[in-house]
Amino acid sequence: MKVNFFQLLYIYSRSKGANSELVTVELLKSYCLLGLLYATEATSLTATDMCILDTCISRALYKIFRVSDNESMLHMRQCLGLPSLMNMIENRHCKFTDRLLGDGSFTAMCYVCNVFGF
């Protein structure tokens, strides 16, 4: 998954359409994250696996913007709409479970658990 992510990132960052950093980030969000998050809603990843995959996103942003400070990286991810991978996977898991149940109750439960920290 990591190799596929970085291969796609390299291809899209070198394309003629990716003249700016923001275009590259949008391509990253649209195409590269799909490969990184493939089937994560149906599998259980360990915290170590999620940390490794989250580091891929941070490394990609470092390569695009040349920012290595952790605080700046977190602020940049927030501004660009790239939350932590754990949040993305949990949202995908809630949507997947809702589609299985078909009633929308699981997403409401996930929202309550996230707000109150359960």
C-alpha positions in Angstrom: 0.0 0.0 0.0 2.8 2.4 0.8 4.7 1.7 -2.4 1.5 2.2 -4.5 0.8 5.5 -2.6 4.2 6.9 -3.3 4.2 5.8 -6.9 0.9 7.5 -7.5 2.2 10.6 -5.7 5.3 10.7 -7.9 3.3 10.3 -11.1 0.8 13.0 -10.2 3.4 15.5 -8.8 5.4 15.2 -12.1 2.4 15.6 -14.4 2.0 18.8 -16.4 -1.3 19.6 -14.7 0.3 19.7 -11.2 2.0 23.1 -11.5 1.2 24.2 -7.9 1.5 22.5 -4.5 -2.3 22.8 -4.0 -3.1 21.0 -7.2 -0.7 18.2 -6.1 -2.4 18.0 -2.7 -5.8 17.7 -4.4 -4.5 14.9 -6.6 -3.1 13.3 -3.4 -6.5 13.5 -1.7 -8.4 12.3 -4.8 -6.2 9.4 -6.0 -3.3 8.5 -3.7 -5.4 8.3 -0.5 -7.7 5.8 -2.1 -4.8 3.4 -2.5 -3.7 4.0 1.0 -7.1 3.5 2.5 -8.2 0.6 0.4 -10.3 -1.9 2.4 -9.4 -0.3 5.7 -13.1 -0.1 6.6 -13.5 -3.8 6.5 -10.2 -4.8 8.2 -8.8 -4.1 11.6 -5.4 -2.3 11.6 -3.2 -2.1 14.6 -2.1 1.2 16.0 1.4 0.6 14.6 0.0 0.1 11.1 -2.1 3.2 11.3 0.9 5.2 12.5 3.0 3.9 9.6 0.3 4.8 7.1 -0.2 8.2 8.7 3.5 8.8 8.3 3.2 8.3 4.6 0.8 11.3 4.4 3.2 13.4 6.4 6.1 12.4 4.3 4.2 13.3 1.1 3.4 16.7 2.5 7.0 17.2 3.4 8.0 16.4 -0.1 5.4 18.8 -1.5 5.9 21.7 0.9 9.4 21.0 2.4 8.0 21.5 6.0 9.4 19.2 8.6 8.3 20.9 11.9 5.7 18.7 13.5 3.5 21.6 14.7 3.5 23.2 11.3 2.7 19.8 9.7 -0.3 19.3 12.0 -1.6 22.9 11.2 -1.0 22.3 7.5 -2.9 19.0 7.5 -5.8 20.7 9.3 -5.9 23.6 6.8 -5.7 21.2 3.8 -8.5 18.9 5.1 -6.2 15.9 5.8 -7.0 14.7 9.3 -5.2 12.0 11.0 -5.5 8.6 9.4 -7.2 7.2 12.4 -10.0 9.7 12.0 -10.3 8.9 8.3 -10.4 5.1 8.9 -13.0 5.5 11.7 -15.2 7.6 9.4 -14.9 5.0 6.6 -15.7 2.2 9.1 -18.8 4.0 10.3 -20.1 4.6 6.8 -19.3 1.0 5.9 -21.2 -0.3 8.9 -24.1 2.1 8.2 -24.4 0.7 4.6 -24.5 -2.8 6.1 -27.1 -2.0 8.7 -29.0 0.3 6.3 -30.5 2.5 9.1 -27.9 5.2 9.9 -27.8 4.4 13.6 -24.2 3.4 13.6 -22.9 6.8 12.4 -24.9 8.5 15.1 -23.3 6.2 17.6 -19.8 6.9 16.2 -20.4 10.6 16.3 -21.5 10.4 20.0 -18.5 8.3 20.9 -16.1 10.7 19.1 -17.6 13.8 20.8 -17.6 12.3 24.3 -14.4 10.3 24.0 -15.8 6.8 24.5 
